[in-house]
Amino acid sequence: MADLKNKVAIVTGGARGIGAAITRELADNGVRVVINYNTSQGPSEKLVQEINDSGGEALAVKGDVSNVEDASQIVEAAVNTFGQLDILVNNAGITRDSTFKKLSEEDWSEVINVNLNSVYNTVSKSLPHLLESESGRIINISSIIGQQGGFGQTNYAAAKAGMIGYTKSLALELARKNITVNAVCPGFIETEMVQEMPEKVLNQIVSSVPVQRLGQAQEIARGVVFLCKDGEYITGQQLNINGGLYM
C-alpha cells in the first residue's frame, strides 16, 4: 500500500462532476492536487478554497489540454508549486453527440482532440517528472461507451476506445519504470451530463443496469484512489465501475 500523503496529482477537468469527486477524494487522502480547468473557473476556485480550508493543498490552473502548450504549462505550474508530480488523472472530456450521418467534421475533431489527443499532450509533458516519482500513476478516465459503443456517439466512442488501447500500450512501456497505467471505465454516473437526458431515456438506462441505479461520482473517485494507493501490481487494466451493465 502506497502512502499518498504529500504526493502531487494533476486532475484534468478536475472542477466538476467526476473530476471534482476525484479531486476531493485525492485531497482527503493527503494528496496535493492541481485542478485543471478550461472554462470552469468559478467551480475550480471554489473547490480549491474548500480543500485549503480543510487543511489540504490545492491549486487551480486554467488550460486547454487539447493544446500541447497549455498542457506543458499545467505540468510546469504543478512542479513549480509543489516540487514534484506523482499522479496524472486524465479526466477532461466533452461530448458532441449526433448520428454519424449528421456528425460534422468539427464535432468529430473537437471530441477526438479533447478526449484523446489531450492524453498524449499531458502524458508527454508529465512523464519526465513521473519517472522521478517512487510510485508514478497514470489513470485515464475512459467510459463504458468506449467498450460497448453508443448510439449517436461514434466520436466519443472512438476517443474512449482509443484511450483504452493507449493505456495498454503505455503500460507495457512503463512497467519497468515503476509507473502503472490504467483506465477507469465508468458506466452511467449521476452527473449534470446524465441528468440532462430526457426522463424516459434515463429510466430506460436505469432499468438496464443490473444493480438498478445510476453510479455516483464518489464511486469512480474511490476507484481512482484504489489504483493510486493499492495498485502497485495493477497495470494496463480497465477498472469497470458500471453496476454490471458491461461485463
Buried (B, 14 or more C-beta within 10 A) or exposed (E): EBEBEEBBBBBBBBBBBBBBBBBBBBBBBBBBBBBBBBEBEEBBBBBBEBBEEEEBBBBBBBBBBBBBEBBBBBBEBBBEEBEBBBBBBBBBBBBBBBEEEEBEEEBBBBBBBBBBBBBBBBBEBBBEBBEEBEBBBBBBBBBBBBBBBBEBBBBBBBBBBBBBEBBBEBBEEBEEEEBBBBBBBBBBBBBEBBEEEEEEEBEEBBEEBEEEEBBBBBBBBBBBBBBBBEBEEBBBBBBBBBBEBBE
